[in-house]
Amino acid sequence: MIRLQGVMKQYQMGDQTVHALQGVDLHIRCNELVAFIGASGSGKSTMMNIVGCLDRPSSGQYWLNGREVATMSSDELALVRNQEIGFIFQSFHLLPRASALDNVAQPLIYRGIKLRERLARAQEALNKVGLGSRMHHRPNELSGGQRQRVAIARALVGNPSILLADEPTGNLDSATSLEILELIKEVHAGGQTVVMVTHEPEIAEQCQRVVRLRDGRIISDETRAGSAA
């Protein structure tokens, strides 16, 4: 499903070149639950952005579902992000004046889906994450955990093949973090491929596969049977 070969990413900061990724090789299969873990500056967020088609490698190759991403136009990449990838962010990225229902329905607007179907699918997604009774509340009327559940519902509403979660528990207390992690594991158990960025070892250890990064390189890649059960 996801294959990176010799991927490098460089940024120019003034007169300094930052080597964010340095020759990364990675293969993620369908229905894996994978954590990218590393300290700040390790390259995990850069790798997430490349996997999510939010950024392009400076060199190397990236195949997504059998297609080389470098050959895609900007419009094709936008379509891939909308139809094949669901994003969950640490800061939720919800529209503050919109209800939970409208926030979840938003990605379907860009698919040209009619209002009635958009709202029906958004309601179904909110029910799945346990927020059916809060669908008409705005983000400021919800707890942090509830806002993250809305964000997960929004990521899932389009039935993407890949779910990318960038520090999904980073702004939550420990009890709520465990609830969100259990929800993500339920999503994975339902057949979703999930890739998660975290700096928390206790979160990464709940995943079936842990990819550790340091200085833009993969330093270990461990698969643990039964860890995502």
Order of alpha helices (4+ residues) and beta strands (2+ residues): beta-beta-beta-alpha-beta-beta-alpha-beta-alpha-alpha-alpha-beta-alpha-beta-alpha-beta-beta
